[in-house]
Amino acid sequence: MKKKIVLPFAALALMVGIAGCQGNGETSTDGSAASTSAPASKMEQIKITAADNVKSILVGGTLKLTADKEGVTWSSKNENIATVDSATGLVTAKALGSVVINAKKEGFKDGAITISVVRPAPTAKIDWKDADHYSVDGSYTRNNRGPGDTPVYSKTQADGGECIGYQGTGDKETLTFNSTEAVAAELTSSMGGNNSVNLADVWKIKLNGTQLNLAGQRYESDDSSGNYTFQEVSFGEANLIKGDNVLEIEFLVEESPYLDNFFVYAKAATTITSKPAAPKEKIALPEGADQLTVAIGATANINCTETGVKYASSNTEVATVDENTGAVTGVAKGSATITISKDGMLPNRVTVTVTNPSEVLIEAESESTLVEYTDGATVPSYKTSSSGGAYVRVLPTGTTLTYTFIAANPGNYNLTMTGRNFNQDHEITDLSQDAEIKINNVAVNLAGKAWAYTRSNQSLDLGTVTLAANNTMTFKVIGAETADSNFMLDSFLFTPAA
């Protein structure tokens, strides 16, 4: 009879455990079973709470942080922006920006919270439109774009939908504001633009005649396509005087951020009041005097009745002008702008077209050439970027433009028409289907003349025509291929045929 063997419970449990490991484990390279460790449990993350759930703090202020675990150690990722007491979690703000504060404790995953350091409310906000605007050339227009006689510019991202922009090299903006006390203050401005720049590269800024140090101050654009936001950037700290303070920005380059608002952050109690510049009256010109045509070698006078003005030419290689009298002399074929300026007034400008005396130039919109509609309506004009200052555009079918002009030397001339076909859905392959041109009642052959869609001027050779001493030219819109034309007519040039 076999004896029954009874194992102690501990031994039995050990055998069962070994069997279980052998049954579920992986086989080792020598054929024995390999043991598998149980996965480590996830570490619990420390949670951080800011007092009153506030996550922004003023420069120089403090904020108490609390962790849900005792005995944590606090640290700041950027002590230049904010420091934190390692034991208590008390944050002290040092400079503007954002900083991550961490809480650590052995056995737990680090906690983190982002704190923003911000400025207090400004002592004063002043609109840059209140500044006195000065332009070296009397224009805030670049590349046919710009706001006009003053740099006030429409920009929806700006406060109130307007800012100032398009200043050129040497232009200045001067803000005057009164402070009831002599105090130190930080000076800032909101600005926006397509390009990131160092402020010292684009501006020279003075307060009460003392130049501010812009080293290290930088504007960072957040979008290069024109959809940027306006951001506040510091000009640094300066001392205000009691009474009127004068801040002047001189523009070192053309491409600089647009300016929206100017802010003063006073370090002590004071009241800041803006003193807007007095509005300026524009130098007046008689109707039609903003356009002048002069032949090479000839002289013509600008018709300006304002006294004490100065005249300057944008291109002396095309036309020169006497600084005091306004007498314009043609130098070479082309166009130039004569700026008329006077202290305390907005400037005015005259577009001068210099012609070859043997050529005849007709501006499409020129009233002196008796441009008329068949229905008597006013000739539409568009854009100041054409040679005469405007285009004639969008002419209804049946419209006839009539020009009368004199040719000093009658004979054969090559006719060139300059303008644009502004209808991208209508590529003109045969101009005779769209328009009819007659010189002294003789039709110009337009058959097969092609005029592609373009957003820039193109010149079309219309062949040779004969001019008399006194001439009449008509341009009639036929519109066989399109109901209404999208011609943008700039000019007609008659050059003596060889």
Secondary structure as GFF3:
##gff-version 3
##sequence-region A 1 498
A	DSSP	alpha_helix	9	24	.	.	.	ID=ss1
A	DSSP	beta_strand	26	27	.	.	.	ID=ss2
A	DSSP	beta_strand	33	34	.	.	.	ID=ss3
A	DSSP	beta_strand	48	50	.	.	.	ID=ss4
A	DSSP	three_ten_helix	51	53	.	.	.	ID=ss5
A	DSSP	beta_strand	56	58	.	.	.	ID=ss6
A	DSSP	beta_strand	62	67	.	.	.	ID=ss7
A	DSSP	beta_strand	73	76	.	.	.	ID=ss8
A	DSSP	beta_strand	82	84	.	.	.	ID=ss9
A	DSSP	beta_strand	90	93	.	.	.	ID=ss10
A	DSSP	beta_strand	97	104	.	.	.	ID=ss11
A	DSSP	beta_strand	111	118	.	.	.	ID=ss12
A	DSSP	beta_strand	124	127	.	.	.	ID=ss13
A	DSSP	three_ten_helix	128	130	.	.	.	ID=ss14
A	DSSP	beta_strand	132	134	.	.	.	ID=ss15
A	DSSP	beta_strand	152	154	.	.	.	ID=ss16
A	DSSP	three_ten_helix	159	161	.	.	.	ID=ss17
A	DSSP	beta_strand	162	164	.	.	.	ID=ss18
A	DSSP	beta_strand	172	179	.	.	.	ID=ss19
A	DSSP	beta_strand	184	192	.	.	.	ID=ss20
A	DSSP	beta_strand	197	198	.	.	.	ID=ss21
A	DSSP	alpha_helix	199	202	.	.	.	ID=ss22
A	DSSP	beta_strand	203	207	.	.	.	ID=ss23
A	DSSP	beta_strand	210	211	.	.	.	ID=ss24
A	DSSP	beta_strand	218	219	.	.	.	ID=ss25
A	DSSP	beta_strand	231	239	.	.	.	ID=ss26
A	DSSP	beta_strand	243	251	.	.	.	ID=ss27
A	DSSP	beta_strand	258	266	.	.	.	ID=ss28
A	DSSP	beta_strand	272	274	.	.	.	ID=ss29
A	DSSP	beta_strand	281	282	.	.	.	ID=ss30
A	DSSP	beta_strand	291	295	.	.	.	ID=ss31
A	DSSP	beta_strand	299	301	.	.	.	ID=ss32
A	DSSP	beta_strand	310	313	.	.	.	ID=ss33
A	DSSP	beta_strand	319	321	.	.	.	ID=ss34
A	DSSP	beta_strand	327	330	.	.	.	ID=ss35
A	DSSP	beta_strand	334	341	.	.	.	ID=ss36
A	DSSP	beta_strand	345	346	.	.	.	ID=ss37
A	DSSP	beta_strand	348	355	.	.	.	ID=ss38
A	DSSP	beta_strand	360	363	.	.	.	ID=ss39
A	DSSP	three_ten_helix	367	369	.	.	.	ID=ss40
A	DSSP	beta_strand	381	382	.	.	.	ID=ss41
A	DSSP	beta_strand	391	393	.	.	.	ID=ss42
A	DSSP	beta_strand	400	406	.	.	.	ID=ss43
A	DSSP	beta_strand	411	421	.	.	.	ID=ss44
A	DSSP	three_ten_helix	431	433	.	.	.	ID=ss45
A	DSSP	beta_strand	435	439	.	.	.	ID=ss46
A	DSSP	beta_strand	442	443	.	.	.	ID=ss47
A	DSSP	beta_strand	458	467	.	.	.	ID=ss48
A	DSSP	beta_strand	470	477	.	.	.	ID=ss49
A	DSSP	beta_strand	487	496	.	.	.	ID=ss50
###
